[in-house]
Amino acid sequence: MSLTRPTPVVGSRITGIGAYRPERVVTNAELVDAINSSDEWIQERTGIRERRFARPDETVSDMAVEAGRAALADAGVDAADLDLVLVATATHPYQTPDASMGVAHRLGALDAGTFDVGAACSGFAYALTTASDAVLTGQAKKVLVIGTDKMTDYLDLTDRGTAFIFGDGAGAVVVEPSDTIAIGPTIWGNNGEHADAITMTHDWVSYRSEPVGTPYPSLLMQGQKVFRWALSEMVDVAKEAVAKAGIELSDLSAFVPHQANMRITDALVRGLDLPESVVVARDIITNGNTTAGTIPLALDRMRQDGTYVKGGYALLLGFGAGLAYAGVVVELP
């Protein structure tokens, strides 16, 4: 007598995409006085013109629910049929329970397994890979993957290194079985030697012992270190992800990197020598850096802009805090 396990399937694929952007649009002009800067300087350094800020009473989970609901509708999937709900986030304010549990309950996925993925800017790509593997092994048939972050909860709007870069938002996809391979193998890893490049000013335990009046813990980033790391490492990661998927760079329809900085995106495009036929996601211009939400939000933006190629191959590339990274090729639904 031996144990049994679910029957594996041939492939997995994204079957739906959804997004949620908060209503409030924040232009560079609203932020420049506090950091002694200018709209021109911000655009030159990052490409960002504006971003979205969530309402004070709007949570990471609120945004996740809206994006998840949109993705389920796009895929034609009922939340009650979900086997697994994954929420990638770096800004859920509770140590426990995970955001995914409340999100699944609010959506009506009452029997689904749930957990959060905390790989920050790479979190969505990590969660997508986990969802794909769950489907491939037969452990799940319908998985909801959400990237959501409310970065404004952890920003010091007087910090010249971070105040203008980040925004709030959520994006989601549904992953289901496929007769063909539509989510390729993931190339992922980390460089923990540079973990201090993106971190917090205080840890929460130490903060409890700080004197009254100590500033609330906020995001701290060494922008130039992150910039140099991304340029020196991510081109090779992207090339390896494409090669592992069994295609050429020229076969791509879209390149959707983490929306960290327009200068990084432009440098990656040059380093990869992408043909002009490849659409490059530049959602950062109007959304800023939403951490775990950037890739699915960018996919949604491509559909809105009419640059989305249904059935085409897209290279998704997450990178950031950790310093962690993940690259994967998917077929667009």
Legacy VTK file of the C-alpha trace (Angstrom):
# vtk DataFile Version 3.0
C-alpha trace
ASCII
DATASET POLYDATA
POINTS 333 float
0.000 0.000 0.000
1.355 3.423 -0.932
0.257 7.029 -0.878
-1.343 8.631 -3.918
-0.993 12.137 -5.290
-2.916 14.333 -7.746
-2.430 13.722 -11.456
-0.070 16.269 -13.078
-1.197 18.254 -16.133
0.640 19.271 -19.303
0.685 22.990 -18.762
-0.645 26.044 -16.975
-1.782 29.404 -18.263
-3.066 32.813 -17.262
-6.768 32.994 -18.108
-7.726 36.389 -16.686
-6.212 39.726 -15.687
-7.580 42.369 -13.332
-6.394 45.620 -11.785
-7.316 48.240 -9.238
-5.968 51.781 -9.171
-6.974 54.138 -6.348
-8.964 57.209 -7.375
-6.562 59.865 -6.138
-4.018 60.965 -8.758
-0.915 62.595 -7.264
1.226 64.640 -9.620
4.894 65.431 -9.127
3.914 69.011 -8.368
2.239 67.869 -5.128
5.458 66.297 -3.832
8.299 68.554 -4.942
8.229 71.216 -2.228
8.726 68.716 0.608
11.824 67.249 -1.068
13.181 70.464 -2.614
12.863 69.101 -6.121
11.000 69.733 -9.380
8.717 67.944 -11.810
11.469 68.059 -14.432
14.017 66.449 -12.100
11.652 63.613 -11.144
10.738 62.863 -14.745
14.379 62.947 -15.822
15.421 60.595 -13.026
12.517 58.125 -13.137
10.083 58.876 -15.965
7.249 59.278 -13.446
4.657 62.007 -14.047
2.038 60.891 -11.539
0.997 58.039 -9.287
-2.070 56.883 -7.321
-2.453 57.200 -3.550
-5.032 55.109 -1.728
-7.456 56.715 0.712
-6.405 56.654 4.380
-9.160 54.097 5.066
-8.335 52.009 1.977
-6.243 48.935 2.762
-3.936 46.538 0.960
-6.701 43.955 1.218
-9.369 46.323 -0.125
-7.299 46.881 -3.258
-6.547 43.161 -3.571
-10.236 42.276 -3.435
-11.077 44.709 -6.252
-8.233 43.499 -8.486
-9.040 39.868 -7.721
-12.713 40.337 -8.494
-11.810 41.910 -11.859
-9.443 39.042 -12.753
-12.042 36.420 -11.866
-14.630 38.156 -14.039
-12.139 38.349 -16.917
-11.413 34.618 -16.618
-15.058 33.654 -16.146
-14.208 31.910 -12.883
-16.404 31.834 -9.786
-14.512 32.583 -6.577
-16.189 29.601 -4.932
-14.322 27.341 -7.373
-10.858 28.615 -6.451
-8.443 26.099 -4.941
-5.775 28.585 -3.913
-5.465 32.347 -3.337
-1.969 33.876 -3.218
-1.372 37.493 -2.238
2.034 39.019 -2.905
2.569 42.080 -0.713
5.209 43.874 1.331
2.842 46.234 3.119
0.138 44.179 4.856
0.066 45.841 8.302
-0.594 42.687 10.358
1.916 39.993 11.216
-1.018 37.598 11.311
-3.373 36.626 9.813
-2.113 36.930 6.258
-3.885 39.282 3.870
-4.790 36.336 1.640
-7.123 34.837 4.201
-9.337 37.895 4.484
-9.178 38.519 0.734
-10.297 34.964 -0.058
-13.158 35.216 2.437
-14.383 38.532 1.045
-14.269 37.206 -2.503
-16.189 34.059 -1.560
-13.321 31.599 -1.979
-14.304 29.875 1.248
-12.646 26.519 0.587
-9.415 27.794 -0.978
-5.956 27.448 0.477
-4.357 30.831 1.160
-1.007 32.375 1.936
0.967 35.572 1.381
4.192 35.867 -0.609
6.609 38.471 0.717
9.283 38.878 -1.967
8.505 42.611 -2.370
9.057 43.811 -5.953
9.555 40.220 -7.121
6.560 38.976 -5.156
4.104 38.737 -8.032
6.502 36.703 -10.178
7.225 34.400 -7.226
3.514 33.946 -6.539
2.759 33.326 -10.221
5.410 30.608 -10.296
3.972 29.013 -7.165
0.497 29.087 -8.695
1.738 27.546 -11.923
3.542 24.755 -10.070
0.424 24.029 -7.994
-1.556 23.644 -11.202
1.109 21.578 -12.970
1.314 19.080 -10.118
-2.473 18.746 -9.964
-2.636 20.245 -6.485
-4.900 23.054 -7.740
-7.037 23.705 -10.802
-7.907 27.361 -10.314
-5.574 29.798 -8.586
-5.936 33.535 -7.999
-2.649 35.469 -7.799
-2.727 39.067 -6.544
0.057 41.633 -6.214
-0.978 44.488 -3.945
0.839 47.197 -2.023
-0.075 50.391 -0.229
3.368 51.948 -0.250
2.131 55.265 1.106
1.684 53.672 4.539
5.470 53.332 4.730
6.728 56.401 2.894
8.423 59.440 4.368
7.200 62.120 1.984
10.172 64.306 2.946
12.697 61.636 1.876
14.240 62.685 -1.429
15.188 59.075 -2.206
11.718 57.497 -2.054
8.891 60.031 -1.738
8.268 60.488 -5.464
8.898 56.924 -6.651
6.172 54.835 -5.079
2.412 54.591 -5.408
-0.457 52.324 -4.417
-2.370 49.721 -6.402
-3.139 46.076 -7.048
-3.157 43.701 -10.000
-4.247 40.083 -10.309
-4.319 37.069 -12.611
-6.092 33.719 -12.644
-4.023 30.609 -13.397
-5.610 27.368 -14.690
-4.543 24.114 -16.394
-3.678 24.146 -20.081
-3.216 21.591 -22.858
-0.055 23.472 -23.829
2.719 25.137 -21.843
1.743 28.800 -21.465
3.794 29.677 -18.359
7.453 28.873 -18.769
10.032 27.907 -16.149
11.096 30.682 -13.778
14.634 31.919 -13.285
14.793 33.261 -9.749
17.300 34.016 -7.041
18.650 36.679 -4.719
21.707 38.675 -3.756
21.355 38.974 0.011
24.747 40.643 0.258
22.981 43.857 -0.759
19.832 43.392 1.321
20.422 46.791 2.941
19.876 48.527 -0.417
16.102 48.510 0.164
15.034 48.216 3.772
13.238 50.018 6.613
14.525 52.781 8.881
13.566 50.699 11.956
12.411 47.184 12.664
9.117 46.922 14.526
10.475 45.288 17.682
13.198 47.912 18.126
10.745 50.706 17.396
8.740 49.822 20.511
11.768 50.792 22.609
12.540 54.038 20.792
11.937 57.371 22.572
8.568 59.064 22.158
8.573 61.123 18.977
10.849 58.785 17.008
9.673 58.843 13.380
7.471 55.952 12.329
9.364 53.204 10.427
9.542 54.058 6.733
11.111 52.789 3.544
14.806 53.439 2.996
16.459 52.878 -0.388
19.950 53.267 -1.809
18.789 54.112 -5.298
22.146 54.072 -7.056
23.070 50.673 -5.620
19.770 49.196 -6.790
20.159 50.865 -10.180
23.656 49.439 -10.726
22.617 45.961 -9.558
19.603 45.849 -11.874
21.656 46.896 -14.882
24.495 44.475 -14.173
22.396 41.403 -13.383
18.906 41.538 -14.898
19.810 41.366 -18.579
21.335 37.914 -18.033
18.349 36.790 -15.954
15.969 37.927 -18.692
17.957 36.130 -21.388
18.052 32.932 -19.340
14.283 33.016 -18.726
13.638 33.343 -22.466
16.078 30.553 -23.294
14.565 28.245 -20.663
11.141 28.865 -22.197
12.483 27.528 -25.485
12.043 30.710 -27.517
14.145 33.587 -28.824
13.985 37.233 -27.782
12.639 37.964 -31.254
9.642 35.708 -30.501
8.457 38.012 -27.723
5.442 40.254 -28.169
5.949 42.132 -24.902
8.504 42.887 -22.224
6.959 43.638 -18.823
9.674 44.450 -16.284
9.011 45.553 -12.727
8.163 49.239 -12.971
11.004 50.520 -10.802
12.456 53.320 -12.889
12.114 54.255 -16.550
15.878 54.576 -16.887
16.285 50.961 -15.726
13.631 49.811 -18.212
15.320 51.675 -21.073
18.733 50.248 -20.149
17.329 46.702 -20.027
15.760 47.147 -23.453
19.110 48.278 -24.842
20.964 45.455 -23.086
18.578 42.867 -24.510
18.644 44.515 -27.944
14.911 43.924 -28.267
13.385 44.355 -31.725
10.992 47.273 -32.188
8.110 44.807 -32.524
8.322 44.039 -28.779
5.966 46.236 -26.758
7.655 47.511 -23.588
5.513 48.195 -20.511
5.902 51.741 -19.188
3.077 51.903 -16.677
5.427 53.668 -14.257
4.732 56.967 -16.035
1.258 57.240 -14.548
1.299 54.664 -11.744
4.717 54.953 -10.145
6.319 51.947 -8.489
3.610 49.860 -6.803
6.038 47.095 -5.709
4.213 43.733 -5.994
1.484 45.258 -8.142
3.573 46.634 -10.994
3.619 43.676 -13.397
-0.121 42.813 -13.444
-0.997 46.524 -13.455
1.275 46.967 -16.469
-0.387 44.051 -18.258
-3.767 45.653 -17.657
-2.474 48.995 -18.947
-1.266 47.346 -22.152
-4.792 46.066 -22.777
-6.199 49.551 -22.183
-3.656 51.100 -24.551
-4.338 48.583 -27.292
-0.725 47.361 -27.351
-1.624 43.969 -25.889
-1.099 40.991 -28.234
-3.473 38.159 -27.315
-1.660 34.843 -27.606
1.720 36.548 -27.743
4.647 35.779 -25.489
5.489 38.235 -22.710
8.657 38.249 -20.619
7.829 39.194 -17.022
10.802 40.330 -14.934
10.549 41.149 -11.236
13.477 42.568 -9.233
14.021 44.623 -6.114
14.247 44.346 -2.322
16.141 41.372 -1.080
17.784 41.831 -3.535
15.541 39.259 -5.185
14.606 38.621 -8.806
12.428 36.359 -10.951
11.963 36.128 -14.702
9.338 34.068 -16.550
7.794 33.952 -20.028
4.003 33.654 -20.308
1.514 33.417 -23.129
-0.907 36.342 -22.916
-4.570 35.307 -22.548
LINES 1 334
333 0 1 2 3 4 5 6 7 8 9 10 11 12 13 14 15 16 17 18 19 20 21 22 23 24 25 26 27 28 29 30 31 32 33 34 35 36 37 38 39 40 41 42 43 44 45 46 47 48 49 50 51 52 53 54 55 56 57 58 59 60 61 62 63 64 65 66 67 68 69 70 71 72 73 74 75 76 77 78 79 80 81 82 83 84 85 86 87 88 89 90 91 92 93 94 95 96 97 98 99 100 101 102 103 104 105 106 107 108 109 110 111 112 113 114 115 116 117 118 119 120 121 122 123 124 125 126 127 128 129 130 131 132 133 134 135 136 137 138 139 140 141 142 143 144 145 146 147 148 149 150 151 152 153 154 155 156 157 158 159 160 161 162 163 164 165 166 167 168 169 170 171 172 173 174 175 176 177 178 179 180 181 182 183 184 185 186 187 188 189 190 191 192 193 194 195 196 197 198 199 200 201 202 203 204 205 206 207 208 209 210 211 212 213 214 215 216 217 218 219 220 221 222 223 224 225 226 227 228 229 230 231 232 233 234 235 236 237 238 239 240 241 242 243 244 245 246 247 248 249 250 251 252 253 254 255 256 257 258 259 260 261 262 263 264 265 266 267 268 269 270 271 272 273 274 275 276 277 278 279 280 281 282 283 284 285 286 287 288 289 290 291 292 293 294 295 296 297 298 299 300 301 302 303 304 305 306 307 308 309 310 311 312 313 314 315 316 317 318 319 320 321 322 323 324 325 326 327 328 329 330 331 332
